[in-house]
Amino acid sequence: MSLEEFFHMGGYAFYVWSSYGLTFFVLLMIFLKPMMSKKQVIKDLRTKYRQQERQTKEQNS
Amino acid sequence: MKLPAIVHKFSSPQNFYVMAGKLIPWLGWACLLFMISGLYYGLIEAPADYQQGESYRIMFIHVPSAWMSMFVYMVMAISGGIGLIWRIKLADVVASSSAPIGAAFTFLALATGSLWGKPMWGAWWVWDARLTSELILLFLYLGFIALQASIEDPRNAARAGAVLALVGVVNIPIIHYSVEWWSTLHQGPTVTKFDKPSIHISMLIPLLLMAVAFKFYYATSVLMRARNEVLLREQNSRWVKEVIANES
């Protein structure tokens, strides 16, 4: 099978490649989302804990 | 019924967070390995179909997506039920983390089915029993996500979601048997039959490789999501503060 034939998919190129393209796009998005939200969670919690620390220090002084 | 103490120990949020963190890379690499070999055998090694030509290659993503859409739903409903009965917080987390992944698989099953239906049936969509019940599954997922998002208190949200998910389980056998109970345009089962699967081994291998890859994909991403959720829900406990302090 030549590379051209492979991409041509016997005339069904549009249907086959949009299926595969869409699938991998969606799977990638679903996979990347928790990676990005993990960074956000860590950032948010760190800010929250710092604020709490500051408040307890102010109360003590 | 009481659960043994060991179940509670292993389902403690902290224990889960650590264990899942160790598992995720292994699951992720296993997913990639199966995915690459599945794509190789499916797109390059497997011969063209004698009736459908090259278009049948959509099957290697369509069928695993459809299987996963039902599998993830069952995981969601069962863990929702466990959370409802035994009040295990981790079960609630697994249920709510599964929903977006399951919805994505359902959407993909419908979309790739549509892209396969157009050249083979001549229509993007038909209101046949299989397609309609799969569409209802998508609405069940979206309903679950919307319901949980609308309830502030996580315990109440988990409870309401679990009840919805459990009621929706009735749709799963309908999807599975729809092609036998009604005369559908959608073809009948070829792999999950009691006698020998009516699919050639050269096409069965990539199909199963992709199915395993999708299972690993789900395991990887549900654990990633659940870990984030656990951090948020347990944010006032000492161990989460330590985890955050140690994160670079």
Chai-1 contact restraints between the chains, C-beta under 6 A:
chainA,res_idxA,chainB,res_idxB,connection_type,confidence,min_distance_angstrom,max_distance_angstrom,comment,restraint_id
A,M9,B,E54,contact,1.0,0.0,6.0,A-B,restraint_1
A,G10,B,G53,contact,1.0,0.0,6.0,A-B,restraint_2
A,G10,B,E54,contact,1.0,0.0,6.0,A-B,restraint_3
A,Y12,B,E54,contact,1.0,0.0,6.0,A-B,restraint_4
A,Y12,B,S55,contact,1.0,0.0,6.0,A-B,restraint_5
A,Y12,B,P119,contact,1.0,0.0,6.0,A-B,restraint_6
A,Y15,B,S55,contact,1.0,0.0,6.0,A-B,restraint_7
A,Y15,B,L115,contact,1.0,0.0,6.0,A-B,restraint_8
A,Y15,B,P119,contact,1.0,0.0,6.0,A-B,restraint_9
A,V16,B,R57,contact,1.0,0.0,6.0,A-B,restraint_10
A,V16,B,I58,contact,1.0,0.0,6.0,A-B,restraint_11
A,S18,B,L115,contact,1.0,0.0,6.0,A-B,restraint_12
A,S19,B,I58,contact,1.0,0.0,6.0,A-B,restraint_13
A,S19,B,T112,contact,1.0,0.0,6.0,A-B,restraint_14
A,S19,B,L115,contact,1.0,0.0,6.0,A-B,restraint_15
A,L22,B,A111,contact,1.0,0.0,6.0,A-B,restraint_16
A,T23,B,I61,contact,1.0,0.0,6.0,A-B,restraint_17
A,T23,B,L108,contact,1.0,0.0,6.0,A-B,restraint_18
A,V26,B,A104,contact,1.0,0.0,6.0,A-B,restraint_19
A,V26,B,L108,contact,1.0,0.0,6.0,A-B,restraint_20
A,I30,B,I101,contact,1.0,0.0,6.0,A-B,restraint_21
A,I30,B,A104,contact,1.0,0.0,6.0,A-B,restraint_22
A,I30,B,S221,contact,1.0,0.0,6.0,A-B,restraint_23
A,F31,B,S221,contact,1.0,0.0,6.0,A-B,restraint_24
A,P34,B,M224,contact,1.0,0.0,6.0,A-B,restraint_25
A,P34,B,R225,contact,1.0,0.0,6.0,A-B,restraint_26
A,P34,B,N228,contact,1.0,0.0,6.0,A-B,restraint_27
A,S37,B,N228,contact,1.0,0.0,6.0,A-B,restraint_28
A,K38,B,N228,contact,1.0,0.0,6.0,A-B,restraint_29
A,V41,B,N228,contact,1.0,0.0,6.0,A-B,restraint_30
A,V41,B,L231,contact,1.0,0.0,6.0,A-B,restraint_31
A,I42,B,I244,contact,1.0,0.0,6.0,A-B,restraint_32
A,I42,B,E247,contact,1.0,0.0,6.0,A-B,restraint_33
A,L45,B,Q235,contact,1.0,0.0,6.0,A-B,restraint_34
A,L45,B,I244,contact,1.0,0.0,6.0,A-B,restraint_35
A,R46,B,I244,contact,1.0,0.0,6.0,A-B,restraint_36
A,Y49,B,K241,contact,1.0,0.0,6.0,A-B,restraint_37
